[in-house]
Amino acid sequence: MNNQLTRSFTQKSAQTTGILLALLGALLMSFDPIFIRFSGVSGFDTAFLFGLFTAISMPLFIQLRDERGLIKTLKNSGWPVIFSGLLMLGSASGLVLSIKNTSIANTFVILSAAPALAAVFSRIFLGEVTRRSTWIAITSVMIGIGIVVSGSFQSGNLIGDAQAVFAVTCLSLNQTLLRKYQDVSRMASVGLGGLFLAIVMFFLASPSTFSTSTWIIMGAMGLFTAPFGRVLSQTATRYITAPEVGMILMIEAVFAPLLAFGFFGEIPPAASIIGGTLILVTIFVYAISTAKEDG
């Protein structure tokens, strides 16, 4: 009886730990658009700084967290890590430019479609049999995205919404790639993506014109909040299932607009609220049902 109670308490404690880690990770990543807006420079300049500091922080994390070290980790990851880094380049540049050209709410509710979109790519490229519940969720999410984007025809943010769609497409393709190649280091992928981003954006940015505050703001994001948020979300999978982590990380689509309202007084358009609610409800229901089926 005592052993059973102990096991039950341990399981609940582990679940609580996982939930807290995922929530903290989502909260930290929700600060990304705040730092991007506060940077006070153009989208290309912001993308360059984001890439530069990510390319610095990720190798340091690998040295601290991976006993193989940086060079061996890259060698063991093979060619897929390069392709993954290029997809990271696409998703990161799309994210930064989207935040510069549309509302934070629009960007993040579109990004919240990543799990459903990844299911489509898994079917196409990996031949995975997709359950009917997944197709229903995908349809619902696509309707939600349509509602969100519809609000941009009048507000003039269609370009930013399109950049967010590009970002989530690259992100979902990267998730599909990493699902197939399990040995690829996630931190190496992010680090290479940051390096590619810094190299590409260097030719479009103007580093010599950056103020000290810009370097500090983007340094805080690229070295601390962004990588720590991602590491925490990955660590959470040790304590709770991947669907549970994915479900909790969708809270980022709620945190980000709330932070935008707190820092900038940016009120999400009605279309973003309606479409975002539909997307979030869909993903929550889908993640919970998937967790129950897998459990």
C-alpha positions in Angstrom: 0.0 0.0 0.0 2.8 2.4 1.0 4.8 1.5 -2.2 1.7 2.2 -4.3 1.2 5.6 -2.7 4.9 6.4 -3.1 4.8 5.5 -6.9 1.6 7.5 -7.3 3.2 10.6 -5.6 6.4 10.2 -7.6 4.4 10.1 -10.9 2.4 13.2 -9.9 5.6 15.0 -8.8 7.3 14.2 -12.2 4.2 15.3 -14.1 4.1 18.6 -12.1 7.8 19.2 -12.8 7.3 18.6 -16.6 4.3 20.9 -16.8 6.2 23.7 -14.9 9.3 23.3 -17.2 7.2 23.4 -20.3 5.2 26.5 -19.1 8.4 28.3 -18.2 9.9 27.4 -21.5 6.9 28.7 -23.3 6.9 31.9 -21.3 10.6 32.6 -22.1 10.1 32.0 -25.8 7.1 34.4 -25.7 9.5 37.2 -24.9 11.1 36.8 -28.3 8.8 39.3 -30.1 9.2 41.7 -27.2 12.9 41.8 -27.6 12.6 42.0 -31.4 10.3 45.0 -31.2 12.5 46.7 -28.5 15.6 46.2 -30.7 14.7 49.4 -32.6 16.2 48.2 -35.9 15.0 46.8 -39.2 13.8 43.2 -39.7 17.1 42.3 -41.5 19.2 43.8 -38.7 17.2 42.0 -36.0 17.5 38.7 -37.9 21.2 39.2 -38.1 21.6 39.8 -34.4 19.3 36.9 -33.5 21.3 34.6 -35.7 24.7 35.8 -34.4 23.9 35.4 -30.7 22.2 32.0 -31.3 25.3 30.8 -33.2 27.3 31.8 -30.1 25.0 30.4 -27.4 24.2 27.0 -29.0 27.8 25.7 -29.2 28.3 26.7 -25.6 25.2 24.7 -24.6 26.5 21.7 -26.6 29.9 21.9 -24.8 28.1 22.1 -21.4 25.3 19.5 -22.1 26.7 17.0 -24.6 29.6 14.9 -23.4 30.7 14.4 -27.1 31.7 18.0 -27.5 30.9 20.3 -30.4 32.9 18.7 -33.2 31.9 15.1 -32.6 28.3 16.2 -32.2 28.3 17.8 -35.6 30.0 14.7 -37.2 27.5 12.3 -35.6 24.6 14.4 -36.8 25.8 14.1 -40.4 24.3 15.9 -43.4 20.7 16.1 -42.1 21.9 18.7 -39.5 22.9 21.0 -42.4 19.5 20.7 -44.1 17.9 21.2 -40.7 19.9 24.3 -40.2 18.8 25.7 -43.6 15.1 25.1 -42.6 15.9 26.8 -39.3 17.2 29.7 -41.4 13.8 29.9 -43.2 11.7 29.6 -40.0 13.8 32.1 -38.0 13.9 34.8 -40.8 10.2 34.3 -41.5 9.4 34.7 -37.8 11.5 37.9 -37.3 10.2 39.6 -40.5 6.6 38.6 -39.7 6.8 40.2 -36.3 8.1 43.3 -37.9 5.3 43.4 -40.4 2.2 42.2 -38.7 0.7 41.9 -35.2 2.4 39.6 -32.7 -1.0 37.9 -32.2 -1.3 37.1 -35.9 2.3 35.7 -36.0 1.8 33.4 -33.1 -1.6 32.0 -33.9 -0.3 31.1 -37.4 2.8 29.5 -35.8 0.5 27.5 -33.5 -0.5 25.5 -36.6 2.9 23.8 -36.6 1.9 20.4 -35.0 -1.0 19.9 -37.5 1.1 21.0 -40.5 3.9 18.6 -39.4 1.3 15.8 -39.5 0.6 16.6 -43.2 4.3 16.6 -44.1 4.9 13.4 -42.2 2.2 11.8 -44.3 3.7 13.1 -47.6 7.4 12.5 -46.9 7.4 9.7 -44.3 4.3 7.8 -45.5 2.9 7.8 -42.0 -0.8 6.8 -41.7 -2.6 9.9 -40.4 -5.6 9.2 -38.2 -9.0 10.7 -38.9 -8.8 12.8 -35.8 -5.6 14.4 -37.1 -7.3 15.3 -40.4 -10.2 16.9 -38.5 -7.8 18.9 -36.4 -5.8 20.0 -39.5 -9.1 21.2 -41.2 -10.1 23.1 -38.1 -6.7 24.7 -37.8 -6.7 25.8 -41.5 -10.1 27.4 -41.0 -8.6 29.3 -38.0 -5.7 30.5 -40.0 -8.1 31.6 -42.7 -10.0 33.7 -40.2 -6.7 35.2 -38.8 -5.4 36.2 -42.3 -8.8 37.6 -43.3 -8.3 40.4 -40.8 -5.2 41.5 -42.6 -6.8 42.4 -45.8 -8.1 45.6 -44.2 -5.2 46.2 -41.8 -2.5 45.9 -44.5 -0.6 43.1 -42.7 -1.0 40.4 -45.4 2.8 40.4 -46.1 3.6 39.8 -42.4 1.0 37.0 -42.3 2.5 35.4 -45.4 6.0 35.5 -43.8 4.5 33.7 -40.7 3.0 31.0 -43.0 6.5 30.6 -44.6 8.1 30.4 -41.1 5.6 27.7 -39.9 6.1 25.7 -43.1 9.9 25.6 -42.6 9.4 24.8 -39.0 7.1 21.9 -39.7 9.3 20.5 -42.5 12.2 20.7 -40.0 10.2 18.8 -37.4 9.5 16.1 -40.0 13.2 15.9 -40.9 14.2 15.6 -37.3 11.6 12.9 -36.7 13.2 10.8 -39.4 16.8 11.4 -38.3 16.6 11.0 -34.5 20.4 11.2 -34.0 20.6 14.8 -35.2 21.5 17.2 -32.4 18.7 19.7 -31.9 21.1 22.2 -30.4 23.5 21.8 -33.3 20.6 22.3 -35.7 19.6 25.6 -34.0 23.2 26.7 -33.8 23.8 26.1 -37.5 20.5 27.8 -38.3 21.7 30.8 -36.3 25.0 30.8 -38.2 23.3 30.6 -41.6 20.9 33.4 -40.6 23.8 35.6 -39.4 25.7 35.1 -42.7 22.7 35.7 -45.0 21.5 38.7 -43.0 24.9 40.3 -42.7 24.8 41.4 -46.3 21.4 43.0 -45.7 22.0 44.5 -42.2 24.0 47.5 -41.0 25.9 46.3 -37.9 28.0 49.4 -37.7 24.9 51.5 -37.0 23.6 49.5 -34.1 23.4 51.3 -30.8 24.7 49.7 -27.6 21.1 49.2 -26.3 20.3 47.2 -29.5 23.3 44.9 -28.9 22.3 44.4 -25.3 18.6 43.7 -26.0 19.3 41.2 -28.8 22.1 39.7 -26.8 19.7 39.0 -23.9 17.4 37.3 -26.2 19.9 35.3 -28.3 22.1 34.2 -25.4 19.5 33.7 -22.7 15.7 33.7 -23.0 15.5 32.1 -26.5 17.9 29.2 -26.0 16.8 28.6 -22.3 13.2 28.5 -23.4 14.0 25.9 -26.0 16.2 23.8 -23.6 13.5 23.8 -20.9 10.8 22.7 -23.4 13.0 19.8 -24.5 13.8 18.9 -20.9 10.1 18.7 -20.1 9.8 15.6 -22.3 11.7 13.7 -19.7 8.8 14.1 -17.3 5.7 14.3 -19.5 4.7 13.0 -22.9 5.5 14.9 -26.1 1.8 15.6 -26.8 1.5 17.1 -23.4 4.6 19.3 -23.9 3.3 20.3 -27.3 -0.1 21.2 -25.8 1.5 23.4 -23.1 3.8 25.1 -25.5 0.8 26.3 -27.4 0.3 28.6 -24.5 3.0 30.7 -26.1 0.3 31.9 -28.6 -1.5 33.3 -25.6 1.5 34.6 -23.6 2.9 36.5 -26.6 -0.2 38.7 -27.3 -0.6 39.3 -23.6 3.0 40.5 -23.3 2.5 42.6 -26.4 -0.5 44.2 -24.8 1.4 44.8 -21.6 4.5 46.3 -23.3 3.0 48.0 -26.3 -0.7 48.3 -25.7 -1.2 46.2 -28.9 -4.8 45.0 -28.9 -5.3 41.9 -31.2 -7.8 42.3 -34.0 -11.1 40.6 -33.6 -10.2 38.2 -36.4 -7.0 37.2 -34.6 -8.9 36.5 -31.4 -11.6 34.4 -33.1 -9.2 32.5 -35.3 -6.6 32.1 -32.6 -9.2 30.7 -30.2 -10.3 28.1 -32.8 -6.7 27.1 -33.4 -5.9 26.8 -29.7 -9.0 24.9 -28.8 -8.4 22.5 -31.7 -4.8 21.8 -30.7 -5.7 21.4 -27.0 -8.4 18.9 -27.8 -6.2 17.1 -30.3 -3.2 16.9 -27.9 -5.3 15.7 -25.0 -7.0 13.0 -27.1 -3.6 11.9 -28.6 -2.1 11.6 -25.1 -5.1 9.5 -23.9 -4.8 7.2 -27.0 -1.1 6.8 -26.5 -1.4 6.3 -22.8 
